[in-house]
Amino acid sequence: MNVGFIGTGVMGKSMAGHLLAAGHDLVVYNRTKGKAQELLDAGATWSDTPQGATSDRDVVFTIVGFPADVEEVYFGSDGVFASASDGVILVDMTTSRPDLAVRIAETAEAKGLSALDAPVSGGDVGAREARLSIMVGGPEKAFATVKPLFELMGRNIVLQGPAGSGQHTKMCNQIAIASGMLGVCESMAYAKASGLDPEVVLKSIESGAAGSWSLSNLAPRMIADNFAPGFYVKHFIKDLSIALESAEALGLETPGLALAKAMYERLAEQGGEDLGTQALYKLY
Amino acid sequence: MNVGFIGTGVMGKSMAGHLLAAGHDLVVYNRTKGKAQELLDAGATWSDTPQGATSDRDVVFTIVGFPADVEEVYFGSDGVFASASDGVILVDMTTSRPDLAVRIAETAEAKGLSALDAPVSGGDVGAREARLSIMVGGPEKAFATVKPLFELMGRNIVLQGPAGSGQHTKMCNQIAIASGMLGVCESMAYAKASGLDPEVVLKSIESGAAGSWSLSNLAPRMIADNFAPGFYVKHFIKDLSIALESAEALGLETPGLALAKAMYERLAEQGGEDLGTQALYKLY
């Protein structure tokens, strides 16, 4: 297929690379051209604008930073909507606002296009190894068309419902992680404060009812004072802000999420925004 | 070995049963005799007091309700310490206060006895199937003697350190669970509020970074309005109260734990104390 790919950062670069490797024709755009060089060397075509990576494409993927970037890429003067032609399918894989996903879908529909929101989880390793979980919102027909491309990037690909549902599902994911991280940090901090060996404590608790991905994967990093980013604090704060605003818009009180967001913001204020999410442990 | 077993509730009954089945000589005491009947039918001997279940025993296990019950069983006028003779090993498997475990150990030592604190996780099913995780504090020598008996009750048996370390480890376990439950409840509540199908959301999120024992095992019960007790809210509140007091005594701030405890107390005030911990979902 003729594919456009907008946003070739750590995630996008790997994901686009899988499409290219499978033989799809790829036009790429990124704010910083240097980050696309590897893909260009591998046979992708460069475009100077999002608009250029959209013309004559069958499917256009976007995975950029913040909701404001998504808006610019789609609605900007040289953006996706400036040139997308009939029948093209637009797929935003950025973790972004559900209401923005709905607005993109409505704009697309009015122009005779389709849109999917399809944020992912699995991080840079998942992107590299094509093991992402992809949470999709949008029409079934567009989903069916794009699914073979999703399957080149991930393993757990689920259509969750209409436009916005992919983003809402990603928020469910981040909400579960957020309060869970408080528990993991406090558990390990308690272990240390009470004179236990946190590594030995993990042997007792990680395979039971306290077990979680975060406990098994991030607690060992906390204990080892390894705060290198797997997932950046600043990006997690972005996600938690979207989740909290979205929950409030739905009339839902989420005190655990609110607490976790406040704690991560405190960590960022103390200079931790470029650390990994496990650095929350430093607050204890 | 000659074993005393004090506390034949849901957990204790199964645990004592494994010891009896392995051929150990068992004297049992329980506040309500009826709950020990199955063990008596299977060959255990009844005692009318904790003291009687301690005399001439090599090892005495206790697993009762609250720290106040532990105190009564050990320090009461017809309690364990009233008759325990030289060399006997006392093993409290109740989830109880770490400082009480230390006091029992010190009293034991002064009398020429040894004590272990050895709370468990794994619930009634784990007790029945001898799959408990047993977190032990106390001297190595006593641990080595009792270990073959622990192995009849559980699979993951770890000596965590000196007296109190078993209780502290159990607190680490409960602390990780507590905030994690906030995340699971809020994730599922968000899914529902945003119009998603929570069961389909689980397909997207449970195998990734949001994954946890609670998400996989308790979220489906929340969704199905199944609030039957696996682990009682009232017992979880007991554990969280011990954890929070103990954290405070250690000078550790645990805002996630404090929030979770407050939420569970609100649930209990609304009549939920005899429900399972997944009933926290009802607050959302």
Boltz contact constraints between the chains, C-beta under 6 A:
constraints:
  - contact:
      token1: [A, 121]
      token2: [B, 208]
      max_distance: 6.0
  - contact:
      token1: [A, 121]
      token2: [B, 209]
      max_distance: 6.0
  - contact:
      token1: [A, 133]
      token2: [B, 204]
      max_distance: 6.0
  - contact:
      token1: [A, 133]
      token2: [B, 208]
      max_distance: 6.0
  - contact:
      token1: [A, 135]
      token2: [B, 204]
      max_distance: 6.0
  - contact:
      token1: [A, 158]
      token2: [B, 203]
      max_distance: 6.0
  - contact:
      token1: [A, 158]
      token2: [B, 204]
      max_distance: 6.0
  - contact:
      token1: [A, 160]
      token2: [B, 196]
      max_distance: 6.0
  - contact:
      token1: [A, 160]
      token2: [B, 200]
      max_distance: 6.0
  - contact:
      token1: [A, 161]
      token2: [B, 196]
      max_distance: 6.0
  - contact:
      token1: [A, 165]
      token2: [B, 196]
      max_distance: 6.0
  - contact:
      token1: [A, 168]
      token2: [B, 194]
      max_distance: 6.0
  - contact:
      token1: [A, 168]
      token2: [B, 196]
      max_distance: 6.0
  - contact:
      token1: [A, 169]
      token2: [B, 201]
      max_distance: 6.0
  - contact:
      token1: [A, 169]
      token2: [B, 204]
      max_distance: 6.0
  - contact:
      token1: [A, 172]
      token2: [B, 187]
      max_distance: 6.0
  - contact:
      token1: [A, 172]
      token2: [B, 190]
      max_distance: 6.0
  - contact:
      token1: [A, 172]
      token2: [B, 191]
      max_distance: 6.0
  - contact:
      token1: [A, 172]
      token2: [B, 201]
      max_distance: 6.0
  - contact:
      token1: [A, 172]
      token2: [B, 205]
      max_distance: 6.0
  - contact:
      token1: [A, 173]
      token2: [B, 205]
      max_distance: 6.0
  - contact:
      token1: [A, 173]
      token2: [B, 210]
      max_distance: 6.0
  - contact:
      token1: [A, 175]
      token2: [B, 186]
      max_distance: 6.0
  - contact:
      token1: [A, 175]
      token2: [B, 187]
      max_distance: 6.0
  - contact:
      token1: [A, 175]
      token2: [B, 190]
      max_distance: 6.0
  - contact:
      token1: [A, 176]
      token2: [B, 183]
      max_distance: 6.0
  - contact:
      token1: [A, 176]
      token2: [B, 184]
      max_distance: 6.0
  - contact:
      token1: [A, 176]
      token2: [B, 187]
      max_distance: 6.0
  - contact:
      token1: [A, 176]
      token2: [B, 210]
      max_distance: 6.0
  - contact:
      token1: [A, 177]
      token2: [B, 209]
      max_distance: 6.0
  - contact:
      token1: [A, 177]
      token2: [B, 210]
      max_distance: 6.0
  - contact:
      token1: [A, 179]
      token2: [B, 179]
      max_distance: 6.0
  - contact:
      token1: [A, 179]
      token2: [B, 182]
      max_distance: 6.0
  - contact:
      token1: [A, 179]
      token2: [B, 183]
      max_distance: 6.0
  - contact:
      token1: [A, 180]
      token2: [B, 180]
      max_distance: 6.0
  - contact:
      token1: [A, 180]
      token2: [B, 183]
      max_distance: 6.0
  - contact:
      token1: [A, 182]
      token2: [B, 179]
      max_distance: 6.0
  - contact:
      token1: [A, 182]
      token2: [B, 256]
      max_distance: 6.0
  - contact:
      token1: [A, 183]
      token2: [B, 176]
      max_distance: 6.0
  - contact:
      token1: [A, 183]
      token2: [B, 179]
      max_distance: 6.0
  - contact:
      token1: [A, 183]
      token2: [B, 180]
      max_distance: 6.0
  - contact:
      token1: [A, 183]
      token2: [B, 256]
      max_distance: 6.0
  - contact:
      token1: [A, 184]
      token2: [B, 176]
      max_distance: 6.0
  - contact:
      token1: [A, 186]
      token2: [B, 175]
      max_distance: 6.0
  - contact:
      token1: [A, 186]
      token2: [B, 254]
      max_distance: 6.0
  - contact:
      token1: [A, 186]
      token2: [B, 256]
      max_distance: 6.0
  - contact:
      token1: [A, 186]
      token2: [B, 257]
      max_distance: 6.0
  - contact:
      token1: [A, 187]
      token2: [B, 172]
      max_distance: 6.0
  - contact:
      token1: [A, 187]
      token2: [B, 175]
      max_distance: 6.0
  - contact:
      token1: [A, 187]
      token2: [B, 176]
      max_distance: 6.0
  - contact:
      token1: [A, 189]
      token2: [B, 252]
      max_distance: 6.0
  - contact:
      token1: [A, 190]
      token2: [B, 172]
      max_distance: 6.0
  - contact:
      token1: [A, 190]
      token2: [B, 175]
      max_distance: 6.0
  - contact:
      token1: [A, 190]
      token2: [B, 247]
      max_distance: 6.0
  - contact:
      token1: [A, 191]
      token2: [B, 172]
      max_distance: 6.0
  - contact:
      token1: [A, 193]
      token2: [B, 250]
      max_distance: 6.0
  - contact:
      token1: [A, 193]
      token2: [B, 252]
      max_distance: 6.0
  - contact:
      token1: [A, 194]
      token2: [B, 168]
      max_distance: 6.0
  - contact:
      token1: [A, 194]
      token2: [B, 250]
      max_distance: 6.0
  - contact:
      token1: [A, 196]
      token2: [B, 160]
      max_distance: 6.0
  - contact:
      token1: [A, 196]
      token2: [B, 161]
      max_distance: 6.0
  - contact:
      token1: [A, 196]
      token2: [B, 165]
      max_distance: 6.0
  - contact:
      token1: [A, 196]
      token2: [B, 168]
      max_distance: 6.0
  - contact:
      token1: [A, 200]
      token2: [B, 160]
      max_distance: 6.0
  - contact:
      token1: [A, 201]
      token2: [B, 169]
      max_distance: 6.0
  - contact:
      token1: [A, 201]
      token2: [B, 172]
      max_distance: 6.0
  - contact:
      token1: [A, 203]
      token2: [B, 158]
      max_distance: 6.0
  - contact:
      token1: [A, 204]
      token2: [B, 133]
      max_distance: 6.0
  - contact:
      token1: [A, 204]
      token2: [B, 135]
      max_distance: 6.0
  - contact:
      token1: [A, 204]
      token2: [B, 158]
      max_distance: 6.0
  - contact:
      token1: [A, 204]
      token2: [B, 169]
      max_distance: 6.0
  - contact:
      token1: [A, 205]
      token2: [B, 172]
      max_distance: 6.0
  - contact:
      token1: [A, 205]
      token2: [B, 173]
      max_distance: 6.0
  - contact:
      token1: [A, 208]
      token2: [B, 121]
      max_distance: 6.0
  - contact:
      token1: [A, 208]
      token2: [B, 133]
      max_distance: 6.0
  - contact:
      token1: [A, 209]
      token2: [B, 121]
      max_distance: 6.0
  - contact:
      token1: [A, 209]
      token2: [B, 177]
      max_distance: 6.0
  - contact:
      token1: [A, 209]
      token2: [B, 213]
      max_distance: 6.0
  - contact:
      token1: [A, 210]
      token2: [B, 173]
      max_distance: 6.0
  - contact:
      token1: [A, 210]
      token2: [B, 176]
      max_distance: 6.0
  - contact:
      token1: [A, 210]
      token2: [B, 177]
      max_distance: 6.0
  - contact:
      token1: [A, 211]
      token2: [B, 213]
      max_distance: 6.0
  - contact:
      token1: [A, 212]
      token2: [B, 212]
      max_distance: 6.0
  - contact:
      token1: [A, 213]
      token2: [B, 209]
      max_distance: 6.0
  - contact:
      token1: [A, 213]
      token2: [B, 211]
      max_distance: 6.0
  - contact:
      token1: [A, 247]
      token2: [B, 190]
      max_distance: 6.0
  - contact:
      token1: [A, 250]
      token2: [B, 193]
      max_distance: 6.0
  - contact:
      token1: [A, 250]
      token2: [B, 194]
      max_distance: 6.0
  - contact:
      token1: [A, 252]
      token2: [B, 189]
      max_distance: 6.0
  - contact:
      token1: [A, 252]
      token2: [B, 193]
      max_distance: 6.0
  - contact:
      token1: [A, 254]
      token2: [B, 186]
      max_distance: 6.0
  - contact:
      token1: [A, 255]
      token2: [B, 259]
      max_distance: 6.0
  - contact:
      token1: [A, 256]
      token2: [B, 182]
      max_distance: 6.0
  - contact:
      token1: [A, 256]
      token2: [B, 183]
      max_distance: 6.0
  - contact:
      token1: [A, 256]
      token2: [B, 186]
      max_distance: 6.0
  - contact:
      token1: [A, 257]
      token2: [B, 186]
      max_distance: 6.0
  - contact:
      token1: [A, 259]
      token2: [B, 255]
      max_distance: 6.0
  - contact:
      token1: [A, 259]
      token2: [B, 259]
      max_distance: 6.0
